[in-house]
Amino acid sequence: MPEIPAVSRRLLLGGALATGAMAAGVGAAHAAPADPAAPLPAHSPRRGNSQKSMVNVPFDVHETVRVGLIGIGNRGSGMGEGWSAVPGCRVTAVCDIRVNRAKSLADRLVAAGRPRPAEYGGTADAYAKMLRRDDIDLVYIATPWEFHYEQGKAALEAGKHVVVELPIATELDELWDLVDTSERTRRHLLLAENCSYGRNELAMLKMAHDGMFGDVTNGHGGYLHDLRELLFSDTHYTDSWRRLWHTRSTASFYPMHGLAPIAAAMDINRGDRMTVLRATATEPKGLADYRERFIDRSHPSWKETYVNGDLVTCLIDTAKGRVIRAEHDVSSPRPYSRINSLAGSRGIFEDYAGTSSTGGRIYVEPDHGGHSWHDFDAYRKEFDHWLWKKIGDDAANNGGHGGMDYVLQWRTVQLMRAGLVPDIDVYDSAAWCSPVPLSVKSLAAGGRPVAVSDFTRGSWVNLRMGLDSRESSMPPVA
């Protein structure tokens, strides 16, 4: 069982859900709508006879974590080197449909003094051959979104644990199938949500659980990143896969970086859960405008029609009456932001405001008054997560995105080597990715509310540890 702090305001407040209110909330999520304003029903299949919950299931102890990589593009290439830098971890196999990419990463690992991994590629099913190896404990998947579900499920079926880049799947039935497959195979599937391990995000999590914001009432997160130049690049996203998603559907494709830290601070799936989602979308103007101004008429993108709204916003209700606003915009001219804001009855935190060296600003009572923002620096020092205290310097030297990539990788390996329960489980992964298909469903119905599935099948009512973990050590390397 996970360790629970002896004294925790989170326990005192979080365990007091009214049974009647919970039953009413769950019933509303699954009942057929009685009127046009009622939520569209959730898709919640029964658990099969061969399945058992993966809640609080620890990893088996692995003396060395042997990793196989599928997808060696921009993301997979850098993360491959990161995995190899973690103590007690070895990259044993690499796979990409373009064989030169697998060879290039293998060459770099050898140059860094690592054993040469086996190389796979050249065909669309080369990863399946790699999965038959018996020297892979963990599969890391960094292919285009449309392949995540198929490859993630295949890795589970092959008896491997899996870390999948965002999102783990793009359809509701696929999300449910990954949950079911994880429960049946007894292997963990984790979303590679590096932002959940960001320094500010983890400090915000600790502050929320220590009651610094009072009763948390709302949060705001998302992914606001001007990708227009990269989306129209002929080399960055192979075969323009990411731009092509904007021709297929109106959806919140990638809100997880901002949503996941807010969900963790609210104990989603660990005492609370998301119940209803409503989506709105602006007109799709940004990509077409950029193409008009900067892209030559001979470019293949001129045959495309963009349908995804520039800004897609999801309003998400929770069983405890909180509201999350999750946004996605990669088509507009703007500085990068994940928003990362959490508010409650006694204060608020906002990230990426440019007001301090830590990039956040805060206002909490009774510390502050006069309606003026204050720097986050002192609070981050006080509430700095043990992971950053322990490996922050290593993260800065070995990982991208300010070190959060390495923290995610180090922590995953440590959990597997020590035989601990994962911070992020398959239920978190499915819930955090569910706004992708749910936003499609809501927008297709004119913004009508859509019930959010309970992927835990009722276990969400139990408060348990997650990213707010207690300090533990990496086992020594033999």
C-alpha positions in Angstrom: 0.0 0.0 0.0 1.2 3.5 -0.7 2.4 5.6 2.2 0.0 8.3 3.5 1.2 11.2 5.5 0.2 10.9 9.2 -1.2 14.5 9.3 -2.6 15.8 6.0 -5.3 18.4 5.4 -5.8 16.6 2.1 -7.0 13.5 4.0 -9.2 15.5 6.3 -10.9 17.3 3.4 -10.7 14.8 0.7 -12.2 11.8 2.5 -15.4 13.6 3.4 -17.4 13.0 0.2 -21.1 12.5 0.8 -22.2 9.1 -0.2 -25.5 10.4 -1.5 -23.9 13.1 -3.6 -21.4 10.6 -5.1 -24.2 8.2 -6.0 -26.1 11.0 -7.6 -23.1 12.2 -9.6 -22.3 8.7 -10.9 -25.9 8.0 -11.8 -26.1 11.3 -13.8 -23.1 10.3 -15.8 -24.6 7.0 -16.9 -28.3 7.8 -17.3 -29.9 8.4 -20.6 -30.4 12.1 -21.1 -33.9 13.2 -20.2 -33.7 16.6 -21.9 -31.5 18.3 -24.5 -29.4 20.0 -21.7 -28.6 16.7 -20.0 -25.1 15.2 -20.6 -24.7 12.7 -23.4 -24.1 9.4 -21.7 -20.7 7.9 -20.9 -19.3 4.7 -22.4 -18.4 2.5 -19.5 -18.1 -1.2 -20.3 -18.1 -3.9 -17.5 -14.9 -5.4 -16.3 -14.2 -8.8 -17.9 -13.8 -12.0 -15.8 -10.1 -12.1 -16.6 -9.5 -8.5 -15.4 -8.6 -7.0 -12.0 -8.0 -3.4 -11.1 -4.4 -2.1 -11.5 -5.0 0.5 -8.7 -2.1 0.4 -6.2 -0.5 -2.6 -8.0 3.3 -2.2 -7.7 5.9 -3.1 -10.4 7.8 -6.3 -10.0 11.3 -5.6 -8.9 13.7 -5.2 -11.8 17.4 -5.1 -11.1 18.0 -3.4 -14.5 15.2 -1.8 -16.5 15.7 -2.8 -20.1 13.9 -0.4 -22.5 12.8 -0.8 -26.1 12.0 2.3 -28.1 9.4 2.6 -30.9 9.7 5.8 -32.9 13.0 7.6 -33.2 11.9 11.0 -34.5 12.4 14.4 -32.8 11.0 13.2 -29.5 12.1 9.6 -29.4 15.6 10.4 -30.3 16.3 12.7 -27.4 14.4 10.5 -25.0 16.4 7.5 -26.0 19.5 9.2 -24.8 17.7 10.2 -21.6 16.7 6.6 -20.8 20.2 5.4 -21.2 21.5 8.0 -18.8 19.3 6.8 -15.9 21.2 4.6 -13.4 20.1 1.0 -13.7 18.5 1.5 -17.1 19.7 0.1 -20.5 18.3 0.7 -24.0 18.3 -2.8 -25.5 16.4 -2.2 -28.7 15.3 0.7 -31.0 12.8 0.7 -33.8 11.7 3.2 -36.5 10.2 2.6 -39.9 13.2 4.6 -41.2 16.1 2.4 -40.4 18.6 5.2 -40.5 17.0 6.8 -37.5 17.4 3.6 -35.4 21.0 3.3 -36.6 21.7 6.9 -35.7 20.5 6.6 -32.2 22.3 3.3 -31.7 25.5 5.0 -32.9 25.1 7.8 -30.4 24.5 5.5 -27.5 27.7 3.6 -28.4 29.6 6.9 -28.7 28.3 7.7 -25.2 29.8 4.4 -23.8 26.5 2.5 -23.8 25.9 -1.1 -25.1 24.7 -1.0 -28.7 20.9 -1.8 -28.8 19.4 -4.1 -31.4 18.0 -2.2 -34.4 14.6 -2.7 -36.1 12.9 -0.9 -38.9 12.1 -0.8 -42.6 8.5 -1.9 -42.3 5.4 -0.8 -40.6 5.3 -3.9 -38.4 9.0 -4.0 -37.5 8.0 -3.0 -33.9 6.1 -6.3 -33.6 9.3 -8.2 -34.2 11.0 -6.1 -31.6 8.3 -6.9 -29.0 9.1 -10.6 -29.3 12.4 -10.0 -27.6 12.8 -11.3 -24.0 15.3 -8.6 -23.0 12.7 -5.7 -22.9 10.9 -4.8 -19.6 9.6 -1.4 -20.7 8.5 -0.1 -24.1 8.6 3.6 -24.8 6.4 4.8 -27.7 7.0 8.1 -29.5 5.4 7.6 -32.9 2.6 9.8 -34.5 -0.6 9.8 -32.5 -2.5 7.5 -34.8 -0.2 4.6 -33.9 -0.1 5.0 -30.1 -3.1 2.8 -29.4 -2.1 -0.1 -31.6 1.5 -0.1 -30.5 0.7 0.4 -26.8 -1.8 -2.5 -26.8 0.7 -4.8 -28.7 3.4 -4.0 -26.1 1.0 -4.9 -23.2 0.0 -8.1 -25.0 3.7 -8.9 -25.3 4.1 -8.7 -21.5 5.8 -5.4 -21.4 5.1 -2.3 -19.3 4.6 0.7 -21.5 5.2 4.5 -21.5 3.3 6.2 -24.3 3.7 9.8 -25.5 0.6 12.0 -25.5 -2.1 10.9 -26.2 -2.2 7.2 -25.4 -5.2 6.9 -27.8 -7.6 9.2 -29.6 -10.9 7.3 -29.4 -13.0 6.4 -26.4 -13.2 2.7 -27.2 -9.4 2.7 -27.6 -8.9 4.3 -24.2 -11.2 1.7 -22.6 -9.4 -1.2 -24.5 -6.0 0.0 -23.1 -7.5 0.0 -19.6 -8.9 -3.5 -20.1 -5.7 -4.8 -21.7 -3.6 -3.4 -18.8 -5.9 -5.1 -16.3 -5.9 -8.4 -18.1 -2.1 -8.6 -18.8 -1.2 -7.1 -15.4 1.2 -4.7 -17.0 1.2 -1.0 -16.4 0.6 1.6 -19.2 1.7 5.1 -18.3 1.2 8.4 -20.2 4.6 10.1 -20.7 3.3 13.3 -19.1 6.6 15.1 -18.5 4.8 18.3 -17.4 3.4 16.5 -14.4 7.0 16.3 -13.2 7.7 20.0 -13.8 9.3 21.7 -10.8 6.6 24.4 -10.5 3.8 21.8 -11.1 5.0 19.5 -8.4 5.4 22.5 -5.9 1.9 23.6 -6.8 0.7 20.0 -6.1 2.3 20.0 -2.6 0.9 23.4 -1.8 -2.6 22.3 -2.8 -2.4 19.2 -0.7 -1.0 21.1 2.3 -4.0 23.5 2.1 -2.2 26.6 1.0 -5.0 27.5 -1.4 -7.8 26.6 1.0 -10.5 24.5 -0.6 -9.5 24.2 -4.3 -12.4 25.3 -6.5 -11.0 25.6 -10.0 -7.9 25.1 -12.2 -6.8 26.2 -15.6 -4.3 24.4 -17.8 -3.6 23.6 -21.4 -1.2 23.7 -24.3 -0.8 27.1 -26.0 2.1 26.8 -28.4 2.6 28.5 -31.7 3.5 25.5 -33.9 2.7 27.1 -37.3 6.2 27.1 -38.6 6.9 23.6 -37.5 3.6 22.3 -38.8 4.4 23.6 -42.2 8.0 22.3 -42.1 8.8 19.5 -44.5 11.2 17.9 -42.1 10.0 18.4 -38.5 6.9 16.3 -38.4 7.5 13.3 -40.7 5.0 13.2 -43.6 3.3 16.3 -42.0 1.4 13.9 -39.7 0.6 16.6 -37.1 -0.7 19.2 -39.5 -2.9 16.6 -41.1 -4.8 16.1 -37.9 -6.1 19.6 -38.3 -7.8 18.5 -41.5 -9.7 15.6 -39.9 -11.6 16.8 -36.9 -12.5 19.7 -34.6 -11.0 18.6 -31.3 -8.9 19.4 -28.3 -6.0 17.3 -29.6 -3.4 17.9 -27.0 -4.5 19.6 -23.7 -2.8 17.1 -21.4 0.3 19.1 -20.6 -1.8 21.6 -18.7 -4.7 19.4 -17.7 -2.7 16.7 -16.0 -1.0 18.8 -13.3 -4.3 20.4 -12.4 -6.0 17.0 -12.2 -3.2 15.7 -9.9 -3.6 18.7 -7.6 -7.3 18.0 -7.4 -6.8 14.3 -6.7 -8.6 13.2 -9.9 -9.1 9.4 -9.7 -7.8 9.6 -6.1 -10.8 11.1 -4.2 -12.4 13.1 -7.0 -13.1 12.5 -10.7 -14.1 14.3 -13.9 -17.8 13.9 -14.6 -18.9 16.2 -17.4 -17.1 18.0 -20.3 -18.3 20.8 -22.5 -16.3 22.0 -25.5 -16.2 25.2 -27.5 -14.0 26.0 -30.5 -13.1 29.2 -32.4 -13.1 29.3 -36.2 -10.1 27.7 -37.9 -8.3 30.8 -39.1 -4.6 30.5 -38.0 -3.2 27.8 -40.3 -4.9 29.0 -43.5 -3.7 32.6 -42.7 -0.1 31.5 -42.1 -0.1 29.4 -45.3 -1.5 32.4 -47.3 1.4 34.6 -46.1 4.4 32.3 -45.9 3.9 29.1 -47.9 4.6 28.8 -51.6 1.7 27.8 -53.8 3.5 24.7 -55.0 3.5 23.2 -51.4 1.2 20.2 -50.9 -0.5 21.9 -48.0 -2.5 24.0 -50.5 -4.6 20.9 -51.2 -5.7 20.8 -47.5 -8.7 22.3 -45.7 -8.2 23.0 -42.0 -11.3 22.4 -39.9 -9.9 22.3 -36.3 -10.6 25.5 -34.3 -7.6 27.6 -33.4 -8.6 27.6 -29.7 -10.5 24.7 -28.4 -11.6 25.0 -24.7 -13.0 22.2 -22.5 -14.9 23.0 -19.3 -14.8 20.0 -17.1 -16.8 19.5 -13.9 -15.7 17.2 -11.1 -17.7 15.1 -8.6 -16.7 17.5 -5.8 -18.0 20.5 -7.6 -14.7 21.8 -9.0 -14.2 23.2 -12.5 -11.2 22.7 -14.8 -10.7 24.8 -17.9 -8.4 23.0 -20.4 -7.3 24.7 -23.6 -5.5 23.8 -26.8 -4.1 26.3 -29.4 -1.2 25.6 -31.7 -2.4 27.8 -34.6 -2.2 31.3 -33.3 0.7 33.8 -32.9 1.5 33.8 -29.2 4.2 33.0 -26.6 4.3 29.5 -25.2 2.2 28.7 -22.1 0.8 25.8 -20.3 -1.2 28.2 -18.1 -0.9 26.1 -15.0 -3.2 28.0 -12.6 -4.9 26.7 -9.5 -7.3 28.6 -7.2 -9.2 28.1 -4.0 -10.9 29.8 -1.1 -7.6 31.2 0.2 -5.5 32.0 -2.8 -4.3 31.4 -6.3 -1.2 30.4 -8.2 -0.5 31.3 -11.9 2.5 30.0 -13.8 4.5 31.5 -16.7 3.6 35.1 -15.8 7.2 36.3 -16.2 7.2 38.0 -12.8 10.1 36.1 -11.2 13.0 33.8 -11.9 10.8 30.8 -11.3 8.2 32.0 -13.8 5.2 32.0 -11.5 3.2 34.4 -9.4 1.1 33.8 -6.3 -1.4 35.4 -4.0 -2.4 33.5 -0.8 -4.0 34.6 2.5 -3.0 35.5 5.1 0.5 36.0 3.6 -0.6 38.6 1.1 -2.9 41.5 0.8 -3.5 44.7 -1.2 -4.5 42.8 -4.4 -0.9 42.6 -5.6 0.8 39.5 -7.1 3.9 38.2 -5.4 6.9 36.2 -6.6 6.7 32.4 -6.4 10.4 31.9 -5.5 10.1 31.5 -1.8 7.2 29.2 -2.0 8.9 26.9 -4.5 11.9 26.6 -2.2 9.6 25.7 0.7 7.4 23.2 -1.3 10.1 21.9 -3.7 9.3 18.2 -4.4 11.8 15.7 -3.2 12.5 14.5 -6.7 13.8 17.9 -7.7 15.8 18.2 -4.5 17.4 14.8 -5.1 18.0 14.8 -8.9 17.5 18.4 -10.0 21.1 18.8 -11.0 21.2 15.6 -12.9 17.9 16.6 -14.6 19.4 19.9 -15.8 22.4 18.0 -17.4 20.5 15.1 -18.9 17.0 16.1 -19.8 15.1 18.4 -22.1 12.2 20.7 -21.2 14.0 22.2 -18.2 14.9 18.8 -16.9 11.3 17.4 -16.5 12.0 14.7 -19.2 14.8 13.2 -17.1 12.8 13.4 -13.9 10.0 11.4 -15.5 12.5 8.9 -16.8 14.5 8.6 -13.6 11.3 8.2 -11.5 9.9 5.5 -13.9 13.1 3.5 -13.7 13.3 4.0 -9.9 9.7 2.8 -9.4 10.4 -0.3 -11.5 13.7 -1.1 -9.8 12.3 -0.6 -6.3 9.0 -2.4 -7.0 6.8 0.6 -6.2 3.4 1.7 -7.3 3.5 4.0 -10.4 2.8 7.7 -9.8 0.7 7.8 -13.0 -1.4 4.7 -13.8 -3.5 3.6 -16.8 -6.6 5.2 -15.3 -4.9 8.6 -15.0 -3.6 8.2 -18.5 -7.0 7.4 -19.9 -8.8 10.2 -18.0 -6.3 12.8 -19.0 -6.5 11.8 -22.7 -10.3 11.5 -22.7 -10.9 15.2 -23.6 -9.6 14.4 -27.1 -12.6 12.2 -28.1 -15.0 13.9 -25.7 -14.4 17.3 -27.2 -15.2 15.9 -30.6 -18.4 14.5 -29.3 -19.4 17.7 -27.5 -18.6 20.0 -30.4 -20.5 17.7 -32.9 -23.5 18.2 -30.6 -23.2 22.0 -30.6 -21.3 22.2 -27.3 -23.7 19.9 -25.4 -22.2 18.5 -22.2 -20.8 15.0 -22.4 -20.5 12.6 -19.5 -16.9 11.6 -18.7 -16.3 7.9 -18.3 -15.1 6.6 -14.9 -12.1 4.5 -16.1 -11.5 3.4 -12.5 -14.9 1.7 -12.3 -15.6 3.2 -8.9 -12.1 3.2 -7.3 -11.8 7.0 -7.7 -13.6 7.5 -4.4 -10.6 6.2 -2.4 -7.9 8.8 -1.6 -4.4 7.5 -2.5 -0.9 8.7 -3.3 0.2 9.6 -6.8 2.6 12.3 -7.8 2.6 13.5 -4.2 4.9 10.6 -3.4 7.1 10.2 -0.3 10.9 10.3 -0.8 12.5 6.9 -1.7 15.9 5.9 -3.1 17.1 4.5 -6.4 18.4 1.0 -5.6 22.2 0.8 -6.0 23.5 -0.4 -9.4 25.4 -3.7 -9.0 
